[in-house]
Structures are given as C-alpha cells and as structure tokens.
Amino acid sequence: MSPSPSRMDILVFGDQTAGQYPLLRKVCNRKDSPLLTSFLELAGVALRDEIQKLPRREREGIPDFLRISDLVEDYNNAKLKIPPIESVLVTIAQLAHFIGYANFFSLVAGECLFF
C-alpha cells in the first residue's frame, strides 16, 4: 500500500545504547555552519510542537527547552531515560552529524550543497 500524498512514513534506526551527549553537545556548539544551525533551530521548534501535543502525563519529566542545546544539557544533567526522547536525540545527532559533514565537504570541494 503506497502512502497518500499527504502522509509520509519515515523509519529511522539508531543505537540508543550509545551516549549521544558528546556529539550533540559538539554540534550544538558549532557556529561555522548556517545549515546546521538552521536544522537545529527547526528541529527544536518541531520537537517543542510535538511535545505540546502529548498528554500532560507523557510530558512529565521532559525538561522545558527553547533550543535543542538546552534540552541536551538539561536531559543529560537530569540523568533521564525517556525512550521517545532518546530516539529523537539519536535521530537529531545522526542528522546533525551528516549535515555538518556534508556542509564541510561541500565547502572544501567548492561546491554548493542544497537540501
């Protein structure tokens, strides 16, 4: 069955057993990639919107945040293990790593990279 034009299914696989904190902290602190900065800003907006849609009970324990970097620090400091947040952080870490690498590679090669 093919998805309807208004619906898209995305499967993302990530290793939730590996700590993502060092990579997330590193990418959140990068200031040399406008593409990566934009991705992190938009990911933060989308994640906040999705969290607000959750029932109150499911939102308990998820730190309030303005930026992904805030969530990363607060979540890590609280030593929480919330599976949906773990999945989101793994996905953000993987995509941010790819975007940062692809953006760096395109600059080195002198090419323009659009997503």
Backbone hydrogen bonds in HBPLUS format (Angstrom, degrees):
<---DONOR---> <-ACCEPTOR-->    atom                        ^
c    i                          cat <-CA-CA->   ^        H-A-AA   ^      H-
h    n   atom  resd res      DA  || num        DHA   H-A  angle D-A-AA Bond
n    s   type  num  typ     dist DA aas  dist angle  dist       angle   num
A0007-ARG N   A0004-SER O   3.00 MM   3  5.32 166.3  2.02 117.8 122.0     1
A0024-LEU N   A0020-GLN O   2.87 MM   4  6.00 172.2  1.88 168.0 170.6     2
A0025-ARG N   A0021-TYR O   2.82 MM   4  5.87 164.3  1.84 158.1 162.5     3
A0026-LYS N   A0022-PRO O   3.02 MM   4  6.13 155.4  2.08 141.3 148.2     4
A0027-VAL N   A0023-LEU O   2.91 MM   4  6.19 167.5  1.92 158.5 160.6     5
A0028-CYS N   A0024-LEU O   2.90 MM   4  5.95 154.8  1.96 147.2 154.7     6
A0029-ASN N   A0025-ARG O   3.12 MM   4  6.22 134.6  2.33 138.3 148.7     7
A0029-ASN N   A0026-LYS O   3.23 MM   3  5.29 133.9  2.46  96.0 108.1     8
A0030-ARG N   A0027-VAL O   3.31 MM   3  5.22 152.8  2.39  96.8 104.7     9
A0037-THR N   A0033-SER O   2.93 MM   4  6.20 164.5  1.95 158.6 163.5    10
A0038-SER N   A0034-PRO O   2.90 MM   4  6.00 158.4  1.95 143.8 149.5    11
A0039-PHE N   A0035-LEU O   2.99 MM   4  6.20 157.7  2.04 143.9 150.1    12
A0040-LEU N   A0036-LEU O   2.96 MM   4  6.22 165.5  1.98 154.3 157.2    13
A0041-GLU N   A0037-THR O   2.99 MM   4  6.21 155.0  2.05 147.6 154.6    14
A0042-LEU N   A0038-SER O   2.93 MM   4  6.13 168.3  1.94 155.9 158.7    15
A0043-ALA N   A0039-PHE O   2.80 MM   4  5.94 154.4  1.86 151.3 159.4    16
A0044-GLY N   A0040-LEU O   3.00 MM   4  6.08 152.0  2.08 139.3 146.3    17
A0045-VAL N   A0041-GLU O   3.07 MM   4  6.40 157.1  2.13 147.8 153.4    18
A0046-ALA N   A0042-LEU O   2.95 MM   4  6.13 168.1  1.96 150.3 153.7    19
A0047-LEU N   A0043-ALA O   2.85 MM   4  5.95 159.9  1.89 148.1 154.1    20
A0048-ARG N   A0044-GLY O   2.94 MM   4  6.07 162.4  1.97 148.3 153.1    21
A0049-ASP N   A0045-VAL O   3.00 MM   4  6.21 161.7  2.04 149.8 155.0    22
A0050-GLU N   A0046-ALA O   2.98 MM   4  6.21 158.2  2.02 148.2 154.0    23
A0051-ILE N   A0047-LEU O   2.89 MM   4  6.07 159.6  1.93 152.0 157.6    24
A0052-GLN N   A0048-ARG O   2.99 MM   4  6.19 154.6  2.05 148.6 154.9    25
A0053-LYS N   A0050-GLU O   3.16 MM   3  5.24 137.8  2.35  97.6 109.2    26
A0054-LEU N   A0051-ILE O   3.06 MM   3  5.34 152.6  2.14 107.0 115.4    27
A0058-GLU N   A0055-PRO O   2.93 MM   3  5.46 126.1  2.23 113.4 126.7    28
A0059-ARG N   A0055-PRO O   3.16 MM   4  6.51 137.3  2.35 147.8 159.8    29
A0059-ARG N   A0056-ARG O   3.04 MM   3  5.10 131.2  2.29  97.7 111.5    30
A0060-GLU N   A0056-ARG O   3.21 MM   4  6.48 128.5  2.49 147.2 159.6    31
A0062-ILE N   A0059-ARG O   3.06 MM   3  5.64 161.3  2.10 132.4 137.8    32
A0070-ASP N   A0067-ARG O   2.98 MM   3  5.22 125.5  2.29 101.4 115.1    33
A0071-LEU N   A0067-ARG O   3.17 MM   4  6.64 157.8  2.23 151.4 156.8    34
A0072-VAL N   A0068-ILE O   2.86 MM   4  6.11 165.5  1.88 160.1 163.9    35
A0073-GLU N   A0069-SER O   3.08 MM   4  6.24 166.1  2.10 146.1 149.2    36
A0074-ASP N   A0070-ASP O   2.90 MM   4  6.03 174.4  1.91 158.2 160.0    37
A0075-TYR N   A0071-LEU O   2.78 MM   4  5.63 162.2  1.81 150.3 156.4    38
A0076-ASN N   A0072-VAL O   3.02 MM   4  5.97 159.1  2.07 140.3 146.7    39
A0077-ASN N   A0073-GLU O   2.89 MM   4  6.01 163.9  1.92 151.3 156.2    40
A0078-ALA N   A0074-ASP O   2.99 MM   4  6.05 145.7  2.12 141.8 150.3    41
A0079-LYS N   A0076-ASN O   3.13 MM   3  5.25 152.1  2.21 102.6 111.2    42
A0085-ILE N   A0082-ILE O   2.89 MM   3  5.43 120.0  2.26 119.8 135.1    43
A0086-GLU N   A0082-ILE O   2.89 MM   4  6.07 158.3  1.94 154.7 160.6    44
A0087-SER N   A0083-PRO O   2.93 MM   4  6.19 160.5  1.97 154.8 158.8    45
A0088-VAL N   A0084-PRO O   3.02 MM   4  6.27 158.5  2.07 143.6 149.4    46
A0089-LEU N   A0085-ILE O   2.85 MM   4  6.05 166.3  1.87 154.6 158.1    47
A0090-VAL N   A0086-GLU O   2.92 MM   4  6.12 155.4  1.98 150.1 156.9    48
A0091-THR N   A0087-SER O   2.97 MM   4  6.16 163.8  1.99 149.1 153.7    49
A0092-ILE N   A0088-VAL O   2.83 MM   4  6.07 165.9  1.85 155.7 159.7    50
A0093-ALA N   A0089-LEU O   2.88 MM   4  5.94 158.9  1.92 142.5 148.9    51
A0094-GLN N   A0090-VAL O   2.92 MM   4  6.15 162.0  1.95 151.8 156.3    52
A0095-LEU N   A0091-THR O   2.91 MM   4  6.11 171.6  1.92 157.2 159.6    53
A0096-ALA N   A0092-ILE O   2.80 MM   4  5.79 161.1  1.83 149.6 155.9    54
A0097-HIS N   A0093-ALA O   2.92 MM   4  5.98 155.6  1.98 144.0 150.7    55
A0098-PHE N   A0094-GLN O   3.02 MM   4  6.25 161.0  2.06 146.8 151.9    56
A0099-ILE N   A0095-LEU O   2.81 MM   4  6.04 167.2  1.83 154.8 158.5    57
A0100-GLY N   A0096-ALA O   2.85 MM   4  5.92 166.5  1.86 149.9 154.1    58
A0101-TYR N   A0097-HIS O   2.93 MM   4  6.06 159.5  1.98 146.9 152.8    59
A0102-ALA N   A0098-PHE O   2.77 MM   4  5.90 171.0  1.77 157.8 160.8    60
A0103-ASN N   A0099-ILE O   2.83 MM   4  5.84 158.3  1.88 148.3 154.7    61
A0104-PHE N   A0100-GLY O   3.02 MM   4  6.10 157.7  2.07 141.1 147.2    62
A0105-PHE N   A0101-TYR O   2.84 MM   4  6.04 166.1  1.85 155.5 159.6    63
A0106-SER N   A0102-ALA O   2.93 MM   4  6.06 156.3  1.99 144.3 150.6    64
A0107-LEU N   A0103-ASN O   3.09 MM   4  6.30 149.5  2.18 142.9 150.6    65
A0108-VAL N   A0104-PHE O   2.98 MM   4  6.23 158.1  2.03 153.4 159.3    66
A0109-ALA N   A0105-PHE O   2.91 MM   4  6.06 157.4  1.96 148.9 155.3    67
A0110-GLY N   A0106-SER O   2.99 MM   4  5.90 113.0  2.46 128.6 143.4    68
A0111-GLU N   A0106-SER O   2.83 MM   5  4.95 142.7  1.97 152.1 156.5    69
A0110-GLY N   A0107-LEU O   3.26 MM   3  4.99 145.3  2.38  90.9 101.0    70
